[in-house]
Each structure stands twice: as structure tokens, then as C-alpha cells.
Amino acid sequence: MARYKHPGKKARLAKKGRQARWAPFWTVPKIYGQGRRVHPGRHTARKRSWRRTKTKA
């Protein structure tokens, strides 16, 4: 990739990075109730890693 990124492409890559993060921890008791222990990564809509799957950005 180029050393200097165009601002539009940089913004698109930043958005993709935010979408690939785990959901916030407070979503677990909000969805399942207080006693259930579930990983917050299950609530992330788009699971993507920079190693596995590339974007079209």
C-alpha cells in the first residue's frame, strides 16, 4: 500500500476497522440478562481480520 493514503480511502479503512471490533461489553447483559456469560464478539455484525479477509476500500 502507498505510504501516504488519500483522505477518502483512509476514512473508508477507518470505518472498516471500527466495524470489525468487538461489540461493547454492556451489550451482553442487555441482550441475555445478568447471569449469562457470552463473548461480546458474538454481537459484531461483520467479523473481519486484516490477515484473513481483504476489503475493496
N, CA, C and O atoms as a Tripos MOL2 file, in Angstrom:
@<TRIPOS>MOLECULE
protein
  228   227    57     0     0
PROTEIN
NO_CHARGES

@<TRIPOS>ATOM
      1 N           0.8490   -1.1780    0.0000 N.3       1 MET1
      2 CA          0.0000    0.0000    0.0000 C.3       1 MET1
      3 C           0.8890    1.2340    0.0000 C.2       1 MET1
      4 O           2.0300    1.2020    0.4630 O.2       1 MET1
      5 N           0.3530    2.2940   -0.5180 N.am      2 ALA2
      6 CA          1.1170    3.5350   -0.6060 C.3       2 ALA2
      7 C           1.4640    4.0490    0.7900 C.2       2 ALA2
      8 O           0.7710    3.7770    1.7700 O.2       2 ALA2
      9 N           2.5350    4.7800    0.8410 N.am      3 ARG3
     10 CA          2.9580    5.3320    2.1260 C.3       3 ARG3
     11 C           1.9850    6.4030    2.5940 C.2       3 ARG3
     12 O           1.6600    6.4640    3.7800 O.2       3 ARG3
     13 N           1.5200    7.2410    1.6880 N.am      4 TYR4
     14 CA          0.5520    8.2930    2.0120 C.3       4 TYR4
     15 C          -0.7980    7.9060    1.4420 C.2       4 TYR4
     16 O          -0.9310    7.6820    0.2390 O.2       4 TYR4
     17 N          -1.7920    7.8290    2.2990 N.am      5 LYS5
     18 CA         -3.1240    7.4150    1.8690 C.3       5 LYS5
     19 C          -3.9730    8.6460    1.5630 C.2       5 LYS5
     20 O          -3.8740    9.6680    2.2420 O.2       5 LYS5
     21 N          -4.8030    8.5310    0.5360 N.am      6 HIS6
     22 CA         -5.7580    9.5920    0.2390 C.3       6 HIS6
     23 C          -6.7480    9.6930    1.3940 C.2       6 HIS6
     24 O          -7.0780    8.6760    2.0040 O.2       6 HIS6
     25 N          -7.2270   10.8900    1.7080 N.am      7 PRO7
     26 CA         -8.1240   11.0430    2.8720 C.3       7 PRO7
     27 C          -9.4000   10.2140    2.7640 C.2       7 PRO7
     28 O          -9.8760    9.6910    3.7720 O.2       7 PRO7
     29 N          -9.9630   10.0840    1.5670 N.am      8 GLY8
     30 CA        -11.1870    9.3000    1.4220 C.3       8 GLY8
     31 C         -10.9560    7.8340    1.6920 C.2       8 GLY8
     32 O         -11.7520    7.1860    2.3720 O.2       8 GLY8
     33 N          -9.8570    7.3050    1.1570 N.am      9 LYS9
     34 CA         -9.5410    5.8950    1.3750 C.3       9 LYS9
     35 C          -9.2150    5.6380    2.8370 C.2       9 LYS9
     36 O          -9.5820    4.6010    3.3890 O.2       9 LYS9
     37 N          -8.5230    6.5860    3.4620 N.am     10 LYS10
     38 CA         -8.1830    6.4450    4.8800 C.3      10 LYS10
     39 C          -9.4550    6.4230    5.7310 C.2      10 LYS10
     40 O          -9.5420    5.6610    6.6940 O.2      10 LYS10
     41 N         -10.4340    7.2490    5.3820 N.am     11 ALA11
     42 CA        -11.6930    7.2690    6.1290 C.3      11 ALA11
     43 C         -12.4460    5.9560    5.9540 C.2      11 ALA11
     44 O         -13.0370    5.4450    6.9050 O.2      11 ALA11
     45 N         -12.4250    5.4050    4.7300 N.am     12 ARG12
     46 CA        -13.1110    4.1240    4.5000 C.3      12 ARG12
     47 C         -12.4370    2.9970    5.2670 C.2      12 ARG12
     48 O         -13.1160    2.1420    5.8350 O.2      12 ARG12
     49 N         -11.1040    2.9890    5.2890 N.am     13 LEU13
     50 CA        -10.3920    1.9570    6.0370 C.3      13 LEU13
     51 C         -10.6430    2.0890    7.5370 C.2      13 LEU13
     52 O         -10.7440    1.0830    8.2400 O.2      13 LEU13
     53 N         -10.7430    3.3210    8.0290 N.am     14 ALA14
     54 CA        -11.0240    3.5290    9.4500 C.3      14 ALA14
     55 C         -12.4130    3.0090    9.8060 C.2      14 ALA14
     56 O         -12.6030    2.4290   10.8750 O.2      14 ALA14
     57 N         -13.3770    3.2130    8.9220 N.am     15 LYS15
     58 CA        -14.7330    2.7210    9.1730 C.3      15 LYS15
     59 C         -14.7510    1.1990    9.1990 C.2      15 LYS15
     60 O         -15.4010    0.6010   10.0570 O.2      15 LYS15
     61 N         -14.0430    0.5670    8.2680 N.am     16 LYS16
     62 CA        -13.9800   -0.8980    8.2510 C.3      16 LYS16
     63 C         -13.3180   -1.4310    9.5190 C.2      16 LYS16
     64 O         -13.7110   -2.4750   10.0380 O.2      16 LYS16
     65 N         -12.3200   -0.7160   10.0120 N.am     17 GLY17
     66 CA        -11.6780   -1.1410   11.2450 C.3      17 GLY17
     67 C         -12.5920   -1.0440   12.4450 C.2      17 GLY17
     68 O         -12.5490   -1.8960   13.3330 O.2      17 GLY17
     69 N         -13.4270   -0.0050   12.4810 N.am     18 ARG18
     70 CA        -14.3830    0.1160   13.5930 C.3      18 ARG18
     71 C         -15.4470   -0.9560   13.5100 C.2      18 ARG18
     72 O         -15.9050   -1.4420   14.5440 O.2      18 ARG18
     73 N         -15.8590   -1.3450   12.2990 N.am     19 GLN19
     74 CA        -16.8960   -2.3650   12.1550 C.3      19 GLN19
     75 C         -16.3920   -3.7420   12.5660 C.2      19 GLN19
     76 O         -17.1840   -4.6020   12.9520 O.2      19 GLN19
     77 N         -15.0830   -3.9580   12.4860 N.am     20 ALA20
     78 CA        -14.5380   -5.2850   12.7750 C.3      20 ALA20
     79 C         -14.2500   -5.4820   14.2580 C.2      20 ALA20
     80 O         -13.8840   -6.5860   14.6620 O.2      20 ALA20
     81 N         -14.4000   -4.4560   15.0730 N.am     21 ARG21
     82 CA        -14.1220   -4.6100   16.5010 C.3      21 ARG21
     83 C         -15.2300   -5.3830   17.2010 C.2      21 ARG21
     84 O         -16.3120   -5.5810   16.6470 O.2      21 ARG21
     85 N         -14.9460   -5.8190   18.4330 N.am     22 TRP22
     86 CA        -15.9760   -6.4680   19.2280 C.3      22 TRP22
     87 C         -17.0550   -5.4670   19.5900 C.2      22 TRP22
     88 O         -16.8300   -4.2560   19.6010 O.2      22 TRP22
     89 N         -18.2180   -5.9930   19.8840 N.am     23 ALA23
     90 CA        -19.2920   -5.1530   20.4000 C.3      23 ALA23
     91 C         -18.9300   -4.7110   21.8200 C.2      23 ALA23
     92 O         -18.0900   -5.3480   22.4550 O.2      23 ALA23
     93 N         -19.5400   -3.6400   22.3340 N.am     24 PRO24
     94 CA        -19.2580   -3.2070   23.7060 C.3      24 PRO24
     95 C         -19.6750   -4.2600   24.7260 C.2      24 PRO24
     96 O         -20.5910   -5.0470   24.4860 O.2      24 PRO24
     97 N         -18.9910   -4.2650   25.8630 N.am     25 PHE25
     98 CA        -19.2300   -5.3060   26.8640 C.3      25 PHE25
     99 C         -20.6320   -5.2080   27.4580 C.2      25 PHE25
    100 O         -21.1810   -6.2170   27.9020 O.2      25 PHE25
    101 N         -21.2260   -4.0040   27.4740 N.am     26 TRP26
    102 CA        -22.5310   -3.8700   28.1180 C.3      26 TRP26
    103 C         -23.6590   -4.4310   27.2550 C.2      26 TRP26
    104 O         -24.8000   -4.4800   27.7140 O.2      26 TRP26
    105 N         -23.3810   -4.8550   26.0270 N.am     27 THR27
    106 CA        -24.4370   -5.4630   25.2140 C.3      27 THR27
    107 C         -24.7780   -6.8660   25.6940 C.2      27 THR27
    108 O         -25.8720   -7.3590   25.4200 O.2      27 THR27
    109 N         -23.8550   -7.5250   26.4100 N.am     28 VAL28
    110 CA        -24.1130   -8.9050   26.8460 C.3      28 VAL28
    111 C         -25.2510   -8.9580   27.8640 C.2      28 VAL28
    112 O         -26.2140   -9.6880   27.6260 O.2      28 VAL28
    113 N         -25.2020   -8.2260   28.9900 N.am     29 PRO29
    114 CA        -26.3640   -8.2890   29.8950 C.3      29 PRO29
    115 C         -27.6140   -7.6560   29.3030 C.2      29 PRO29
    116 O         -28.7270   -8.0230   29.6790 O.2      29 PRO29
    117 N         -27.4480   -6.7100   28.3830 N.am     30 LYS30
    118 CA        -28.6170   -6.0870   27.7540 C.3      30 LYS30
    119 C         -29.3850   -7.1030   26.9150 C.2      30 LYS30
    120 O         -30.6150   -7.0730   26.8820 O.2      30 LYS30
    121 N         -28.6730   -7.9990   26.2400 N.am     31 ILE31
    122 CA        -29.3300   -8.9700   25.3630 C.3      31 ILE31
    123 C         -29.7650  -10.2120   26.1340 C.2      31 ILE31
    124 O         -30.8980  -10.6700   25.9870 O.2      31 ILE31
    125 N         -28.8560  -10.7640   26.9670 N.am     32 TYR32
    126 CA        -29.0890  -12.0760   27.5640 C.3      32 TYR32
    127 C         -29.5620  -12.0270   29.0070 C.2      32 TYR32
    128 O         -30.0470  -13.0380   29.5160 O.2      32 TYR32
    129 N         -29.4400  -10.9020   29.6820 N.am     33 GLY33
    130 CA        -29.7430  -10.8640   31.1040 C.3      33 GLY33
    131 C         -28.4580  -10.8800   31.9090 C.2      33 GLY33
    132 O         -27.3660  -10.9490   31.3450 O.2      33 GLY33
    133 N         -28.5880  -10.8180   33.2270 N.am     34 GLN34
    134 CA        -27.4430  -10.5650   34.0850 C.3      34 GLN34
    135 C         -26.5360  -11.7780   34.2330 C.2      34 GLN34
    136 O         -25.3210  -11.6050   34.3390 O.2      34 GLN34
    137 N         -27.0670  -12.9930   34.2470 N.am     35 GLY35
    138 CA        -26.2520  -14.1480   34.6130 C.3      35 GLY35
    139 C         -25.4910  -14.7900   33.4630 C.2      35 GLY35
    140 O         -24.5760  -15.5750   33.7130 O.2      35 GLY35
    141 N         -25.8230  -14.4960   32.2440 N.am     36 ARG36
    142 CA        -25.2370  -15.2000   31.0940 C.3      36 ARG36
    143 C         -23.8800  -14.6220   30.7440 C.2      36 ARG36
    144 O         -23.7090  -13.4060   30.6500 O.2      36 ARG36
    145 N         -22.9160  -15.5130   30.5520 N.am     37 ARG37
    146 CA        -21.5630  -15.0750   30.1740 C.3      37 ARG37
    147 C         -21.3170  -15.4430   28.7280 C.2      37 ARG37
    148 O         -21.1300  -16.6130   28.3950 O.2      37 ARG37
    149 N         -21.3170  -14.4450   27.8780 N.am     38 VAL38
    150 CA        -21.1400  -14.6430   26.4420 C.3      38 VAL38
    151 C         -20.0830  -13.6600   25.9830 C.2      38 VAL38
    152 O         -20.0000  -12.5440   26.4970 O.2      38 VAL38
    153 N         -19.2790  -14.0640   25.0220 N.am     39 HIS39
    154 CA        -18.2450  -13.1720   24.4970 C.3      39 HIS39
    155 C         -18.8870  -12.0700   23.6620 C.2      39 HIS39
    156 O         -19.7470  -12.3610   22.8310 O.2      39 HIS39
    157 N         -18.4970  -10.8200   23.8600 N.am     40 PRO40
    158 CA        -19.1200   -9.7250   23.1020 C.3      40 PRO40
    159 C         -18.8060   -9.7510   21.6120 C.2      40 PRO40
    160 O         -19.4510   -9.0440   20.8390 O.2      40 PRO40
    161 N         -17.8230  -10.5590   21.1910 N.am     41 GLY41
    162 CA        -17.5460  -10.6730   19.7660 C.3      41 GLY41
    163 C         -18.6720  -11.3400   18.9970 C.2      41 GLY41
    164 O         -18.7360  -11.2430   17.7720 O.2      41 GLY41
    165 N         -19.5650  -12.0210   19.7180 N.am     42 ARG42
    166 CA        -20.6870  -12.6630   19.0220 C.3      42 ARG42
    167 C         -21.6990  -11.6550   18.5130 C.2      42 ARG42
    168 O         -22.5040  -11.9810   17.6400 O.2      42 ARG42
    169 N         -21.6790  -10.4310   19.0380 N.am     43 HIS43
    170 CA        -22.6600   -9.4340   18.6270 C.3      43 HIS43
    171 C         -22.1350   -8.5370   17.5140 C.2      43 HIS43
    172 O         -22.8270   -7.6150   17.0820 O.2      43 HIS43
    173 N         -20.9230   -8.7980   17.0480 N.am     44 THR44
    174 CA        -20.3500   -7.9850   15.9860 C.3      44 THR44
    175 C         -20.9180   -8.4490   14.6500 C.2      44 THR44
    176 O         -20.9090   -9.6420   14.3470 O.2      44 THR44
    177 N         -21.4080   -7.5160   13.8610 N.am     45 ALA45
    178 CA        -22.0810   -7.8810   12.6200 C.3      45 ALA45
    179 C         -21.0910   -8.3950   11.5920 C.2      45 ALA45
    180 O         -21.2950   -9.4670   11.0220 O.2      45 ALA45
    181 N         -20.0180   -7.6480   11.3440 N.am     46 ARG46
    182 CA        -19.0570   -8.0300   10.3110 C.3      46 ARG46
    183 C         -17.7450   -8.4190   10.9770 C.2      46 ARG46
    184 O         -17.0030   -7.5600   11.4530 O.2      46 ARG46
    185 N         -17.4670   -9.7030   11.0050 N.am     47 LYS47
    186 CA        -16.2070  -10.1680   11.5690 C.3      47 LYS47
    187 C         -15.1940  -10.2570   10.4350 C.2      47 LYS47
    188 O         -15.3790  -11.0060    9.4770 O.2      47 LYS47
    189 N         -14.1180   -9.4790   10.5590 N.am     48 ARG48
    190 CA        -13.1100   -9.4550    9.5090 C.3      48 ARG48
    191 C         -11.7760   -9.1550   10.1540 C.2      48 ARG48
    192 O         -11.6900   -8.3630   11.0920 O.2      48 ARG48
    193 N         -10.7380   -9.7940    9.6480 N.am     49 SER49
    194 CA         -9.3850   -9.5430   10.1180 C.3      49 SER49
    195 C          -8.5410   -9.0630    8.9500 C.2      49 SER49
    196 O          -8.7980   -9.4270    7.8020 O.2      49 SER49
    197 N          -7.5560   -8.2630    9.2330 N.am     50 TRP50
    198 CA         -6.7010   -7.7530    8.1700 C.3      50 TRP50
    199 C          -5.8600   -8.8660    7.5630 C.2      50 TRP50
    200 O          -5.3540   -8.7250    6.4490 O.2      50 TRP50
    201 N          -5.7060   -9.9690    8.2870 N.am     51 ARG51
    202 CA         -4.9850  -11.1010    7.7060 C.3      51 ARG51
    203 C          -5.8840  -11.9650    6.8220 C.2      51 ARG51
    204 O          -5.4840  -12.3580    5.7260 O.2      51 ARG51
    205 N          -7.1040  -12.2640    7.2990 N.am     52 ARG52
    206 CA         -7.9710  -13.2100    6.6020 C.3      52 ARG52
    207 C          -8.6100  -12.6000    5.3630 C.2      52 ARG52
    208 O          -8.3660  -13.0550    4.2450 O.2      52 ARG52
    209 N          -9.4290  -11.5680    5.5610 N.am     53 THR53
    210 CA        -10.2950  -11.0710    4.5100 C.3      53 THR53
    211 C          -9.9340   -9.6350    4.1710 C.2      53 THR53
    212 O          -9.8280   -8.7900    5.0610 O.2      53 THR53
    213 N          -9.7500   -9.3600    2.9060 N.am     54 LYS54
    214 CA         -9.4310   -8.0100    2.4640 C.3      54 LYS54
    215 C         -10.7140   -7.2610    2.1190 C.2      54 LYS54
    216 O         -11.7560   -7.8710    1.8780 O.2      54 LYS54
    217 N         -10.6240   -5.9340    2.0990 N.am     55 THR55
    218 CA        -11.7740   -5.1040    1.7350 C.3      55 THR55
    219 C         -11.5420   -4.5250    0.3510 C.2      55 THR55
    220 O         -10.4360   -4.5940   -0.1840 O.2      55 THR55
    221 N         -12.5820   -3.9570   -0.2200 N.am     56 LYS56
    222 CA        -12.4660   -3.3220   -1.5220 C.3      56 LYS56
    223 C         -12.1600   -1.8330   -1.3820 C.2      56 LYS56
    224 O         -12.2790   -1.0890   -2.3560 O.2      56 LYS56
    225 N         -11.7740   -1.3900   -0.2040 N.am     57 ALA57
    226 CA        -11.5960    0.0460    0.0370 C.3      57 ALA57
    227 C         -10.4740    0.6350   -0.7470 C.2      57 ALA57
    228 O         -10.2110    1.8330   -0.6430 O.2      57 ALA57
@<TRIPOS>BOND
     1     1     2 1
     2     2     3 1
     3     3     4 2
     4     3     5 am
     5     5     6 1
     6     6     7 1
     7     7     8 2
     8     7     9 am
     9     9    10 1
    10    10    11 1
    11    11    12 2
    12    11    13 am
    13    13    14 1
    14    14    15 1
    15    15    16 2
    16    15    17 am
    17    17    18 1
    18    18    19 1
    19    19    20 2
    20    19    21 am
    21    21    22 1
    22    22    23 1
    23    23    24 2
    24    23    25 am
    25    25    26 1
    26    26    27 1
    27    27    28 2
    28    27    29 am
    29    29    30 1
    30    30    31 1
    31    31    32 2
    32    31    33 am
    33    33    34 1
    34    34    35 1
    35    35    36 2
    36    35    37 am
    37    37    38 1
    38    38    39 1
    39    39    40 2
    40    39    41 am
    41    41    42 1
    42    42    43 1
    43    43    44 2
    44    43    45 am
    45    45    46 1
    46    46    47 1
    47    47    48 2
    48    47    49 am
    49    49    50 1
    50    50    51 1
    51    51    52 2
    52    51    53 am
    53    53    54 1
    54    54    55 1
    55    55    56 2
    56    55    57 am
    57    57    58 1
    58    58    59 1
    59    59    60 2
    60    59    61 am
    61    61    62 1
    62    62    63 1
    63    63    64 2
    64    63    65 am
    65    65    66 1
    66    66    67 1
    67    67    68 2
    68    67    69 am
    69    69    70 1
    70    70    71 1
    71    71    72 2
    72    71    73 am
    73    73    74 1
    74    74    75 1
    75    75    76 2
    76    75    77 am
    77    77    78 1
    78    78    79 1
    79    79    80 2
    80    79    81 am
    81    81    82 1
    82    82    83 1
    83    83    84 2
    84    83    85 am
    85    85    86 1
    86    86    87 1
    87    87    88 2
    88    87    89 am
    89    89    90 1
    90    90    91 1
    91    91    92 2
    92    91    93 am
    93    93    94 1
    94    94    95 1
    95    95    96 2
    96    95    97 am
    97    97    98 1
    98    98    99 1
    99    99   100 2
   100    99   101 am
   101   101   102 1
   102   102   103 1
   103   103   104 2
   104   103   105 am
   105   105   106 1
   106   106   107 1
   107   107   108 2
   108   107   109 am
   109   109   110 1
   110   110   111 1
   111   111   112 2
   112   111   113 am
   113   113   114 1
   114   114   115 1
   115   115   116 2
   116   115   117 am
   117   117   118 1
   118   118   119 1
   119   119   120 2
   120   119   121 am
   121   121   122 1
   122   122   123 1
   123   123   124 2
   124   123   125 am
   125   125   126 1
   126   126   127 1
   127   127   128 2
   128   127   129 am
   129   129   130 1
   130   130   131 1
   131   131   132 2
   132   131   133 am
   133   133   134 1
   134   134   135 1
   135   135   136 2
   136   135   137 am
   137   137   138 1
   138   138   139 1
   139   139   140 2
   140   139   141 am
   141   141   142 1
   142   142   143 1
   143   143   144 2
   144   143   145 am
   145   145   146 1
   146   146   147 1
   147   147   148 2
   148   147   149 am
   149   149   150 1
   150   150   151 1
   151   151   152 2
   152   151   153 am
   153   153   154 1
   154   154   155 1
   155   155   156 2
   156   155   157 am
   157   157   158 1
   158   158   159 1
   159   159   160 2
   160   159   161 am
   161   161   162 1
   162   162   163 1
   163   163   164 2
   164   163   165 am
   165   165   166 1
   166   166   167 1
   167   167   168 2
   168   167   169 am
   169   169   170 1
   170   170   171 1
   171   171   172 2
   172   171   173 am
   173   173   174 1
   174   174   175 1
   175   175   176 2
   176   175   177 am
   177   177   178 1
   178   178   179 1
   179   179   180 2
   180   179   181 am
   181   181   182 1
   182   182   183 1
   183   183   184 2
   184   183   185 am
   185   185   186 1
   186   186   187 1
   187   187   188 2
   188   187   189 am
   189   189   190 1
   190   190   191 1
   191   191   192 2
   192   191   193 am
   193   193   194 1
   194   194   195 1
   195   195   196 2
   196   195   197 am
   197   197   198 1
   198   198   199 1
   199   199   200 2
   200   199   201 am
   201   201   202 1
   202   202   203 1
   203   203   204 2
   204   203   205 am
   205   205   206 1
   206   206   207 1
   207   207   208 2
   208   207   209 am
   209   209   210 1
   210   210   211 1
   211   211   212 2
   212   211   213 am
   213   213   214 1
   214   214   215 1
   215   215   216 2
   216   215   217 am
   217   217   218 1
   218   218   219 1
   219   219   220 2
   220   219   221 am
   221   221   222 1
   222   222   223 1
   223   223   224 2
   224   223   225 am
   225   225   226 1
   226   226   227 1
   227   227   228 2
@<TRIPOS>SUBSTRUCTURE
     1 MET1         2 RESIDUE 1 A MET
     2 ALA2         6 RESIDUE 1 A ALA
     3 ARG3        10 RESIDUE 1 A ARG
     4 TYR4        14 RESIDUE 1 A TYR
     5 LYS5        18 RESIDUE 1 A LYS
     6 HIS6        22 RESIDUE 1 A HIS
     7 PRO7        26 RESIDUE 1 A PRO
     8 GLY8        30 RESIDUE 1 A GLY
     9 LYS9        34 RESIDUE 1 A LYS
    10 LYS10       38 RESIDUE 1 A LYS
    11 ALA11       42 RESIDUE 1 A ALA
    12 ARG12       46 RESIDUE 1 A ARG
    13 LEU13       50 RESIDUE 1 A LEU
    14 ALA14       54 RESIDUE 1 A ALA
    15 LYS15       58 RESIDUE 1 A LYS
    16 LYS16       62 RESIDUE 1 A LYS
    17 GLY17       66 RESIDUE 1 A GLY
    18 ARG18       70 RESIDUE 1 A ARG
    19 GLN19       74 RESIDUE 1 A GLN
    20 ALA20       78 RESIDUE 1 A ALA
    21 ARG21       82 RESIDUE 1 A ARG
    22 TRP22       86 RESIDUE 1 A TRP
    23 ALA23       90 RESIDUE 1 A ALA
    24 PRO24       94 RESIDUE 1 A PRO
    25 PHE25       98 RESIDUE 1 A PHE
    26 TRP26      102 RESIDUE 1 A TRP
    27 THR27      106 RESIDUE 1 A THR
    28 VAL28      110 RESIDUE 1 A VAL
    29 PRO29      114 RESIDUE 1 A PRO
    30 LYS30      118 RESIDUE 1 A LYS
    31 ILE31      122 RESIDUE 1 A ILE
    32 TYR32      126 RESIDUE 1 A TYR
    33 GLY33      130 RESIDUE 1 A GLY
    34 GLN34      134 RESIDUE 1 A GLN
    35 GLY35      138 RESIDUE 1 A GLY
    36 ARG36      142 RESIDUE 1 A ARG
    37 ARG37      146 RESIDUE 1 A ARG
    38 VAL38      150 RESIDUE 1 A VAL
    39 HIS39      154 RESIDUE 1 A HIS
    40 PRO40      158 RESIDUE 1 A PRO
    41 GLY41      162 RESIDUE 1 A GLY
    42 ARG42      166 RESIDUE 1 A ARG
    43 HIS43      170 RESIDUE 1 A HIS
    44 THR44      174 RESIDUE 1 A THR
    45 ALA45      178 RESIDUE 1 A ALA
    46 ARG46      182 RESIDUE 1 A ARG
    47 LYS47      186 RESIDUE 1 A LYS
    48 ARG48      190 RESIDUE 1 A ARG
    49 SER49      194 RESIDUE 1 A SER
    50 TRP50      198 RESIDUE 1 A TRP
    51 ARG51      202 RESIDUE 1 A ARG
    52 ARG52      206 RESIDUE 1 A ARG
    53 THR53      210 RESIDUE 1 A THR
    54 LYS54      214 RESIDUE 1 A LYS
    55 THR55      218 RESIDUE 1 A THR
    56 LYS56      222 RESIDUE 1 A LYS
    57 ALA57      226 RESIDUE 1 A ALA
